[in-house]
Amino acid sequence: MASRPESDDPFLGDVSEGRILQAILTRTPPATHTLIGPGDDAAVIATPSGSVVATTDTLVHGPDFRLAWSSGYDLGWKSAAVNLADVAAMGARPTALLVALAVPRDLRLSFVERVADGFRDACSALAPGCAVVGGDLTVSDVLTVAVTALGDLQGRDAVTRGGARPGDVVAIAGELGHAAHGLAVLFGRFRDGETPVPVDTALLEAGERAAVAAQLRPSPPIALGAVAATSGATAMMDISDGLAIDARRLAAASDVTIALDSTALGENPERSIAGGEDHALLATFPEGFLPPGFRVIGVVRHRGEEDLLCDDLPVDLSGWDPYRDWDSVAG
């Protein structure tokens, strides 16, 4: 998309809140279940099943993304995707997003418009019928995006982390390790800070470009959350912090041991176990009930000394931690 003249693209500090909101809302269509959309004190969303799944996530410049690498579109897309994945992990269909933006005055209006475009297109691609229905806008020195996502269980019970049973198979939908690979590429090949080296995908091999895309613009298998629920999933969760961390959480919640098979984890099992931010769906199913889109990566055992094993050996605790320095990820 060609850039427009700066005279038509003011800094946020030079325009009113109303104009910024208008720029956002003209780019976000109504959600399927919207009864009252933006413009009132709150939105009203229909809940056909009578129950609501709700989750929230916050992305902060620095620990969660870098403007040297992420465009406004990337940021909007990723902010939507990570929240949609949490709704899907409960077995629900995403219905609406509420977005709170805290933005510096020296950002251009076009940046916020691209954020809105990213939200719109991510919802359209990953969860048709879901859309941004409201939120908040304020000023901050640190760019922050806080999203609340809502979902409908469509008459089903939620699939929690606590239902895995010995004898179940452990399965995954989506990719493992790609986002971590992308982050390593960003740190290894590009830089932000005082002497930034912006991302130039033309310099990357095809595999590296795909990995960077997985980090900046993830595409989790949102529709497969409901598929898993209707196929008898006994437990499920979103892999946001890495398989090592999140599989432990599921094992602890279910009071079982999860035993992984490294041969089922792809060409780089170590990265698949330790890498975070892929937003794949980790689920357990009774043997013989695996739905299309999921692949088996292990089994559930009776509780042992370890929460998580791989090839019958304990797995190191590693993965994504927002309290770590991002630069430590580069190694």
N, C-alpha and C positions, 0 to 999 in steps of 0.2 A: 504494500500500500504506500503510495507516494506521501511524503510528509507535506503538511500544509504550512503556509507562511506563519511565522511566529506571531504576527499581528492578529491572526485568527486562532492562535493557540496560546492564550494567556496563562501566566502563572496562577496557581490556585489562590495565592494571597491577594490577587488583583480582581477576583470575581466573587460574587455572592454565593452563599450556601445554596440558594435556590437554583442558580444556574448550574452548579456542579451536580445537584440532584437531578435536574432536568436532563443533563447530559447522560447520566447513568440510566435513568428510568426509561428514556426513549430507546435504549438498547436492550432492555430486558422484558420479554413478553410475559404475560400472566401464566402462572402454573395451572395445570389442569384442574386442580381441586381448590383454586382460589374463589372464595365467595366475596371477599372485600380485599382489594390489593393496596398498593402504596397510595398514600395521600391522606389517610386517616391516622388516628393515634396508634392503631395496630391493625395488622392484617387478620382476616378470618379465613381459616382453611378447613374444608370439609374433611371429616375422618370417617370414611365409609365403614371401616371395621369397628369403630368405636374406641380404638386405642391408638396412641401416638408414640412413635419412637422419636426420641430427641437426643441430639448430641451437639457438642460444640468444640471448636478447635481454633487456635490463634496462631497466625504466622507473623513473626516479627523480623524486621530487617536486621541482619546480623546472624543470629543463631539459626534462622529458618530459611532465609533466602538472601541473595545478594543482587542488588540492582545492576551491578556490572555484568551479571550473567542472565538475569531474568528480565524479560520485557514485561510491560503491563499485562499483555495478553497471557503470557506464561503464568504470571502471578494469579490472575483471575482463574485460569483453568485449574491450576494446582490447588488453589484454595477451595474450589468446588469439589474437585476429585477426592481430596483426602477426607472431606466430610461425607460425601456420598458413600464412600467405602465403609465408613463406620455404620451408617444406616443399613447398608446391604449386609454387613456382618451379623446383624440381628435377624436376618431373614425378611427384612421389610423392603418395600418399594419407596424410594425417596419421593417426597411430594413438594417440598418447599425449602428455600434457603433464606435466612435472615443474615444480612451482611453489615457489619460495623467497620467503617474505614476511619483510621486516624492517619491523616496525611500531612506532610510538610507543606508549607506555603510556597516553596520554590519548585514544586513539581508542576508540570504543565497539565492543562486540562485534558489534553489528548491522552496522557498517561492513564488518567482515571477512566476515560472512555474505553481504552484498550482493556483495562481490568474488567469493565462491564462486559465487553465483547467476549473475553475469556470465560467469564461465568456463564454467559448465554450459550456459547458453543459447547462447553463441557457438559452442561445440563442436557442440551439437545443430543449430543453424541452418546453420553453415558447413561442418562436417566431421562428419556423423553417424557414430557409432561411436568417435570420438576423445573422450577425457575426461582429466581430471586423475587421475593414478595414484599420485602421491606428491610429496615435496618437503621443505621445511624451514621452520621458523618461528623467528624470533629477534626481539630488541628493538633498535630503532634510533631515534635522534632524527629521522631522515629516512625517510619512508615509501618503501620500495623493493620492486619486484616483479621478480623474475628468473625467467624461464621457459626451460626446455629443451623443445623439441618434437621428437618422433620421427615418422618416416614410413616407409612401405613402398613400394618401387618396383614391386611386383607383377610381378617378372620382367623389367622393362625396364631399360635403361641410364638413368642420370641425364642430364637435360638441363642442360648447363652454360652459362656465359656465353661459352664459347670456340669455339662451333661455327658462328657466322654466316658465310655465304659470299656473295661478290659475286653479285648477281642475286636473292637472297632478298628477300621483302617483309618490312617491319617492321610489326608489328601489336601492338595493345593490347587487353586484356580488362579492363573496369572503367572507372572514371571518372578524369579528370585535372583537377587544379586545385580540386576541391571542398573538400578538407580545408584547403588553404591559404586559400581563401575563408572557411571557417569560423573559422580561427584569426584572420584579420583582423577578422571580426565580433566575436569574443570580446574582442579587445584594443580594438576601437573602441567597443563598446557596453557592455561590462561590465568590472569591475576586481576584482583581489584585493588583498591587502596590508592596510594600516592602515584604509582606508575601503573595504571590499569592496562591489562592486555585483554580486550573484549573478545567474546566468543566469536569465532569465525568457523562455522561448520565446514567450509570448503577445505579447511586444513585437516579435517578428520577423515579417517577411514569409515566405511559404512557401519561397522560394528560400534565404533566410537560415537558416531552420530546417533545411532539408535539408543545407546546408553545415556548420552546427554539428554536426549528427548525424554527418556524414562525418568530422569531426575527432575527436569524442569517442567515437564508436561505429562504426568503419569496418566495412564488409561486403565484403571482397575476394572475388573469384570463385574460391574455393578449388578447387572441382571441375574448373574449366577447366584447371588445371595438368596433371592426368592426361590430359585430352582433348587438350591441345596435344602432349603426349608421344606419344600414340598416333596423332596426325595428322601426325607427321613434323617437329615443331619442331626446328630446328637449334641454337637457343640460346634461353635464357629467363632472366628474373630478375624479382624483385619490385621495383616502383617505390616505394621508401620515402623516398628523399632528393630526389626530384624527377626529372623526365625528363631535364633537362639534365645532371645528375650521373650518373644511372644508365645512360642511353644511352651516355655516354662510357665508362663502365666496361665495358659489353658490347662496344663497338667496340674498346677497347684489348685486351680479353681475346681477341677474335677476329681482331685485326690487320686491321681493315676501317674504312671510314668509313660512318657512318649518315647518310643524308640524309632529313630530315623534310619534310613538306608542311604548311604552316601551315593550309591550308584543311581539313585532316583533323583539326585539333586543337580543334574546337569554337568557341564564340562568343568565347572569350578565350584565344587561342593563347599569349600571354605568360604567363598564369597556369598554363596547362597545362604549359608547358615548365619554369617555375621552381618551381611548387608542390611540396611534399613531403607524405608521409604518406598518400597515397591508397591505396597497396598494391595498385595495379593490376598485372597481369602483362604485361610487355613480352617479346615473342617474335619470332623470325624463322622464316619458313617458305619452302620452295621455292615458286616461283610456281605457283598452281593448287592448293595444298594447304591453304588457309585454312579452319580449322574454324569451325563456328557459335560465336558468342560473342566472336569476335575481329574487329577492324576494322583495315584497313590505314592506317598513318599515314606510311609512307615506304618507302625501299628501301635495300638494302645495296650499297655500291660498293667497288671496289678501294681499298686504303689510299691516302689522300692526305695533304695537309699537316695537315688538321683531322680530329679524331675524329668531330665532330658538326657537321652543317650543317642549317639550316632555310631553305628557299627558296634554296638554294645560297649562303647567307651563314653565316659562323661564328656559333656560339651562345655568348653570355656564360655563364661558369660561375656558376650560381646554383642555389639549392635549400635544403633543410633541412640545417642543421649544428648539432648539439647543443652545440657549443662557442661558438656565438653567443649573445648576450643575447636571450631571447625577445622582449623589448620592441622589438627592432629589426625584428621581423616585422610589427609593426602598420602600418608604413609601406608 
